[in-house]
Amino acid sequence: MMDNFKEDIAVNRRPLLNNLLYAMAWVLIVIFGAYALLMLQVVMYAFDVFSLVTTVIAAAVAILLFIYKDNLKLEYEYTFTNGSLDFAKVLRGAKRKELGSMTVANVSACGHVAHDSFQRFLSMKDVKKKNWFLNRDGNLFYFYYVKENEKNMIIIEPSEDMVEMIKRYLPVGVYQG
């Protein structure tokens, strides 16, 4: 018997804004970092609280921009293998972070976000929603499941081929359309 395997990567279809913001983040990292270093010299030469505060703020901004800049070059990877679906976040095409894994047979409901059932599950009380997609106008697909008495919903943007493969492993009545 052959394995059913499909891998999809969700990329931003309009990357221009994110590329501009990424470049601007690097410029701001350099500016705030240089400013913090210059102000550090001022603080060491003639200490005053205002100079110390601006040095710390400039350094903090540079560090935070450095840490979070890769989120502007984000992709999501979905891997389906024989009823198991794995999710990962890929930053800048280099750093991969596993988000989770699920067996689609354990899903209570799933379907396209455009279907009425999505709003019904989304409006339920205490649902933890995980948005693992990049394009709001994409082919969004949701999974609703209960794990350890917690209601969860995952929203992804798989290809139609992957959706058809997932449907084959779902219990009867789970797919909502």
C-alpha distance (Angstrom), angle and dihedral (degrees) to the residues before:
residue distance angle dihedral
M1 . . .
M2 3.80 . .
D3 3.77 123.1 .
N4 3.79 117.5 -116.1
F5 3.78 105.3 -131.8
K6 3.79 130.1 166.9
E7 3.78 130.9 162.6
D8 3.80 123.4 -165.7
I9 3.77 129.3 -176.0
A10 3.80 118.6 -158.3
V11 3.79 110.8 -149.6
N12 3.77 129.9 178.7
R13 3.81 107.0 -96.5
R14 3.81 91.6 -156.6
P15 3.81 103.8 46.8
L16 3.83 98.0 157.8
L17 3.82 95.6 92.2
N18 3.80 93.0 45.1
N19 3.81 91.4 48.3
L20 3.81 90.6 51.2
L21 3.81 91.5 47.6
Y22 3.81 90.3 47.9
A23 3.81 91.2 53.0
M24 3.80 90.6 45.6
A25 3.80 90.0 50.6
W26 3.81 90.2 56.5
V27 3.81 91.1 48.6
L28 3.81 90.9 50.0
I29 3.82 91.4 46.9
V30 3.80 89.6 56.3
I31 3.81 93.7 44.2
F32 3.81 96.3 47.1
G33 3.80 92.2 40.7
A34 3.80 92.6 51.4
Y35 3.80 90.8 45.1
A36 3.82 90.9 51.0
L37 3.80 91.0 50.9
L38 3.80 92.4 48.7
M39 3.79 91.9 47.0
L40 3.80 89.8 48.8
Q41 3.79 87.8 61.0
V42 3.81 89.6 50.9
V43 3.81 91.1 49.7
M44 3.80 91.4 50.7
Y45 3.80 93.2 47.4
A46 3.81 99.7 42.6
F47 3.79 113.7 7.2
D48 3.78 119.4 -145.0
V49 3.78 130.5 153.2
F50 3.83 96.0 -121.4
S51 3.81 92.2 55.9
L52 3.79 91.2 47.4
V53 3.83 92.3 50.1
T54 3.82 93.3 48.5
T55 3.81 90.1 47.4
V56 3.80 91.9 52.0
I57 3.83 92.5 45.4
A58 3.82 93.1 48.6
A59 3.81 91.5 47.8
A60 3.82 91.3 47.1
V61 3.82 92.1 50.6
A62 3.82 91.2 49.2
I63 3.81 91.8 48.5
L64 3.82 94.4 46.5
L65 3.80 91.8 48.1
F66 3.80 89.5 50.0
I67 3.80 92.1 50.3
Y68 3.83 97.1 45.9
K69 3.82 101.9 34.3
D70 3.81 92.1 92.8
N71 3.81 90.4 63.3
L72 3.81 86.5 73.1
K73 3.83 89.4 65.1
L74 3.80 96.8 51.1
E75 3.81 131.3 154.0
Y76 3.79 131.0 174.4
E77 3.78 121.9 -140.9
Y78 3.81 123.0 -157.0
T79 3.79 119.8 -169.4
F80 3.80 120.7 -171.3
T81 3.80 119.0 -167.8
N82 3.82 122.3 169.8
G83 3.79 96.4 -37.6
S84 3.78 97.4 -34.6
L85 3.80 120.5 108.4
D86 3.80 120.9 -161.4
F87 3.80 124.3 -166.4
A88 3.79 127.9 -157.5
K89 3.79 137.7 171.8
V90 3.81 116.8 -138.6
L91 3.80 117.7 -159.7
R92 3.81 119.2 -157.8
G93 3.80 90.0 -17.9
A94 3.80 89.8 -75.4
K95 3.80 113.8 67.0
R96 3.79 115.4 65.0
K97 3.79 122.1 -165.2
E98 3.80 121.2 -173.6
L99 3.81 111.3 -130.7
G100 3.77 99.3 -176.5
S101 3.75 149.1 -72.2
M102 3.78 134.8 -114.8
T103 3.76 140.3 -176.9
V104 3.79 107.3 -128.8
A105 3.82 91.1 -146.0
N106 3.84 87.4 69.4
V107 3.81 93.7 56.5
S108 3.82 116.4 113.0
A109 3.82 95.1 -157.1
C110 3.78 139.3 -8.3
G111 3.76 140.1 168.8
H112 3.75 145.7 121.5
V113 3.80 117.1 -39.9
A114 3.82 89.4 -126.9
H115 3.84 90.2 65.9
D116 3.82 119.6 96.0
S117 3.80 92.2 -120.5
F118 3.81 90.6 69.5
Q119 3.81 92.5 64.4
R120 3.80 90.3 46.9
F121 3.81 92.7 56.0
L122 3.79 93.5 38.5
S123 3.81 92.1 54.5
M124 3.80 92.5 53.6
K125 3.78 115.2 112.9
D126 3.84 119.3 -98.3
V127 3.81 97.6 8.9
K128 3.81 112.5 158.2
K129 3.79 107.0 -143.7
K130 3.80 123.0 -157.9
N131 3.81 115.1 -166.4
W132 3.79 106.6 -157.5
F133 3.79 98.0 167.1
L134 3.81 136.6 90.1
N135 3.81 107.1 -157.5
R136 3.79 117.2 61.6
D137 3.79 90.1 -163.7
G138 3.80 92.2 51.0
N139 3.80 129.3 107.5
L140 3.81 93.5 -78.0
F141 3.78 119.0 -166.5
Y142 3.82 127.9 -174.1
F143 3.79 135.9 -153.0
Y144 3.80 120.4 -160.1
Y145 3.79 118.4 -165.7
V146 3.78 141.1 153.4
K147 3.79 118.0 -130.9
E148 3.80 123.4 176.3
N149 3.82 90.7 -12.5
E150 3.82 91.5 -54.8
K151 3.80 121.5 120.1
N152 3.79 111.7 -134.4
M153 3.77 136.0 -177.5
I154 3.79 127.2 -169.5
I155 3.79 120.8 -166.9
I156 3.81 119.0 -163.0
E157 3.82 137.9 161.2
P158 3.81 107.2 -127.5
S159 3.79 126.7 168.2
E160 3.81 119.4 -98.7
D161 3.82 88.6 -109.6
M162 3.79 90.3 59.2
V163 3.82 91.8 46.2
E164 3.81 90.2 53.5
M165 3.81 90.3 48.9
I166 3.83 91.4 49.1
K167 3.83 91.5 50.5
R168 3.81 90.3 60.7
Y169 3.81 91.3 61.4
L170 3.81 98.3 44.2
P171 3.80 121.9 104.0
V172 3.80 115.9 -111.9
G173 3.81 113.6 -77.7
V174 3.80 96.7 16.4
Y175 3.81 97.4 101.9
Q176 3.81 107.5 82.4
G177 3.79 99.1 -172.5
